[in-house]
Structure formats: C-alpha cells, structure tokens
Amino acid sequence: MGLHFRVRHGRACIWTGLPFVFMGNGATRILLVDDEQSVQTLLSYPLRKDGYHVTSALDGHEALQRFTEGRFDLVILDLMLPKLDGVEVCRQLRRSSQVPIIMLTAKGSETDKVAGLEVGADDYITKPFSMREFRSRVKAALRRSRMVADSAAEEAIERGELTIDPARRLVILRKKEISVTYVEFEILAALARSPGLVLSRETLLEHVWGDSDYRDPRTVDVHIRHLREKLEQDPKQPEYLLTVRGVGYRFRE
C-alpha cells in the first residue's frame, strides 16, 4: 500500500493500515523539529522507511540541544514552536553551521513564507503539503549538500574585486570574507560563471534545487535581495547582480 497524507490547518491526519517501521541505521541523520506529536509520527515514518536516522525535538530549546549532541545532515524545522520559535532556532543554527534547513509553516502570507529564508533557511514548505512534495524536498536538500564535495576541484571565479571559491565555499569581496548561505552561494556562483547571460528564476531554481516543482519563483528574489545587501555598496543600485525585468537576473559583464 502506498503512503499518502496531507497536513491540514497545522494538524496531521493519521493514516491506517500501515505497519510501523523501526529506525534504520543509515548514515544520513535528520533532525525533525515540530511540537505536534502527530506530525512527528507522520513525517518520521517515511524518512525512516527511506533509511534516514531521525532525531525528534518538540520545541526550540530542545532542537538546539539535540543539534549540539550530534552530527546532522538536514534540519526540518517548524516555524511555530513553543519556547523558541523556528525563526530564532534557524538564526542560532546559522551562527555556527551551514547544515541544510527546510522550514515548515502552516501560514500562507508572503511574510511568513519567507521568514525562514530571511535568517538563512534553504527551503520552505507550506502546509498542507503532499508526501510526494515532502520527500522531493528532503531528497533535493540532501543532494545539494552532497554536491558540495563535487565542487572541490573547481577553480575560483574572479570578477573584479569579488572572488567566489567553490572549493572552500568562500565569497571574498575587497579582501573581506562575506558570509553567505548554501543557496546564496549557489545562486551567486551560477550567475558569476556566465557574466552577461540572463538566467530566469526557473533556471536558478532548477540549478539550486534540482527542479522548480512546488516552489515559488519569488523565492529566488529573496535570496537575490540578501546577496545584494551583502555585496553591493548600494543594494538599490546594484553593480554585480542585475535584474532583467520580466525574465530574471544576470551578473555584470
């Protein structure tokens, strides 16, 4: 029997007729943070079935504690948490780690959708969501993380006073290191590799996430804005990351 469910109104619907599967011994470790036990059960089941090692946390403080106790390859983090909300948890994690973070939110406004992105989350999923979407997002996040090793042999990209070093995952501007997230780095590198070439939002989504399914193209706009704030002397008059209205973005020639 296939596994199908949806999370509605912040609540998860329990499925029936499926046997319980114990946690596997896979090397990939995921920290699942949600204060609803029903959501924990529903989301951990397919993750463990796929061979992932899942550690649960029910509030923000517990999430930070669990993260310090072990190595994790991915964090799935609900936005609305007791004691410490998901945005603050994400902010604190980003101070010391570039682990991929997927935010979960039951809210639908644009502000809430990008709240996690603003503090360094890599992706977000809005409830209700299908199991197919959830598993796709998880696999894409883990795939991106593994691809970091594949860029170790790539030469640094130098564009004037800006250097992008894929091997060390560093961005250096005017001899000063600039802190960027995984997604910001990938978007910047994709544009800088082909100066003058216009890349659509969909192309950038596919480059970073492997596909553009289930994703709002405006997600790219949020990351571009963050990059401009970090790289441009005047973000409203960008020198590096230029907008091509109605199409996408290009790096200056």
C-alpha positions, 0 to 999 in steps of 0.5 A, spaced: 500 500 500 502 506 498 503 512 503 499 518 502 497 524 507 496 531 507 497 536 513 491 540 514 490 547 518 497 545 522 494 538 524 496 531 521 491 526 519 493 519 521 493 514 516 491 506 517 493 500 515 500 501 515 505 497 519 510 501 523 517 501 521 523 501 526 529 506 525 534 504 520 541 505 521 543 509 515 548 514 515 544 520 513 541 523 520 535 528 520 533 532 525 525 533 525 523 539 529 515 540 530 511 540 537 505 536 534 506 529 536 502 527 530 506 530 525 512 527 528 509 520 527 507 522 520 513 525 517 518 520 521 515 514 518 517 515 511 524 518 512 525 512 516 522 507 511 527 511 506 533 509 511 534 516 514 536 516 522 531 521 525 532 525 531 525 528 534 525 535 538 518 538 540 520 545 541 526 550 540 530 549 546 530 542 545 532 542 537 538 546 539 540 541 544 539 535 540 543 539 534 549 540 539 549 532 541 550 530 534 552 530 527 546 532 522 545 532 515 538 536 514 534 540 519 526 540 518 524 545 522 517 548 524 516 555 524 511 555 530 514 552 536 513 553 543 519 556 547 523 558 541 520 559 535 523 556 528 525 563 526 530 564 532 532 556 532 534 557 524 538 564 526 542 560 532 543 554 527 546 559 522 551 562 527 555 556 527 553 551 521 551 551 514 547 544 515 541 544 510 534 547 513 527 546 510 522 550 514 515 548 515 509 553 516 502 552 516 501 560 514 500 562 507 502 570 507 508 572 503 511 574 510 511 568 513 513 564 507 519 567 507 521 568 514 525 562 514 529 564 508 530 571 511 535 568 517 538 563 512 533 557 511 534 553 504 527 551 503 520 552 505 514 548 505 507 550 506 502 546 509 498 542 507 503 539 503 503 532 499 508 526 501 510 526 494 512 534 495 515 532 502 520 527 500 522 531 493 524 536 498 528 532 503 531 528 497 533 535 493 536 538 500 540 532 501 543 532 494 545 539 494 549 538 500 552 532 497 554 536 491 558 540 495 564 535 495 563 535 487 565 542 487 572 541 490 576 541 484 573 547 481 577 553 480 575 560 483 571 565 479 574 572 479 570 578 477 573 584 479 574 585 486 569 579 488 572 572 488 567 566 489 571 559 491 567 553 490 572 549 493 572 552 500 565 555 499 568 562 500 565 569 497 571 574 498 569 581 496 575 587 497 579 582 501 573 581 506 570 574 507 562 575 506 558 570 509 553 567 505 548 561 505 548 554 501 543 557 496 546 564 496 552 561 494 549 557 489 545 562 486 551 567 486 556 562 483 551 560 477 550 567 475 558 569 476 560 563 471 556 566 465 557 574 466 552 577 461 547 571 460 540 572 463 538 566 467 530 566 469 528 564 476 526 557 473 533 556 471 536 558 478 531 554 481 532 548 477 540 549 478 539 550 486 534 545 487 534 540 482 527 542 479 522 548 480 516 543 482 512 546 488 516 552 489 515 559 488 519 563 483 519 569 488 523 565 492 529 566 488 528 574 489 529 573 496 535 570 496 537 575 490 535 581 495 540 578 501 546 577 496 545 584 494 545 587 501 551 583 502 555 585 496 553 591 493 555 598 496 548 600 494 543 594 494 538 599 490 543 600 485 546 594 484 553 593 480 554 585 480 547 582 480 542 585 475 535 584 474 532 583 467 525 585 468 520 580 466 525 574 465 530 574 471 537 576 473 544 576 470 551 578 473 555 584 470 559 583 464 
